[in-house]
Amino acid sequence: MKIRSAICRLLCVTMLLMATATANADKKKKDEAQAIDIHNVTKTQNLAFPTVPEKQRKFIADYMLREAQNILKQGYRVETERQGEVVVVTIQASKLFAPNSTELEVSGQKLIEPFTAYLKTAGRFKVIVAVHSDDTGSESYLNKITSERLQAVMTFLEKHSANPSQIVGYAMADSEPLRQNSNIANRAVNRRVEIYIVPDTELIRQAGKR
């Protein structure tokens, strides 16, 4: 009986150690996934990270919904992605830049300025900026104008950021039209700047404490 009891205890300890090792391995994989170089991945990959643990998802989604509602009240076009965890703000390019210009207008700076609030605390939010065009012009021209407009927006945000590394930008040219570029109105809709507000590690950590 003593031998059988000792074997049982040994098996229990072994199973516990295996379960702990598996949990630690899973955690390590998750941590490694969240430690991606956000400046060297695609926009889609960036929008997926950092992932929010199951227990924190409702808190984060509710928190980001309140942020979306506050932004909506200020007159912006607002949507959410990733089951409510990410807020997307769309601003028409004509409100930020003069035609064919890459200089951020003073009125455009005022429209961008409210989003600097998300960059005051390091690690709380990640801000992704995507600049789009219509299909008018050569590929090189569209790449150039969206790249330079992106740089103008990024430079403005970085000046007001506690941690500029939290800002990531993508010059999308005409790769993601919202409408067919078949008329003036549709082209105006496609020329836009999207600002994605993504909960970052510090906000997720705080959510885990609640």
Beta strands, then each sheet from edge to edge (+ up, - down):
strand 1: 77-81
strand 2: 86-92
strand 3: 125-132
strand 4: 167-173
strand 5: 192-199
sheet 1: 1+ 2- 5+ 3- 4-
end
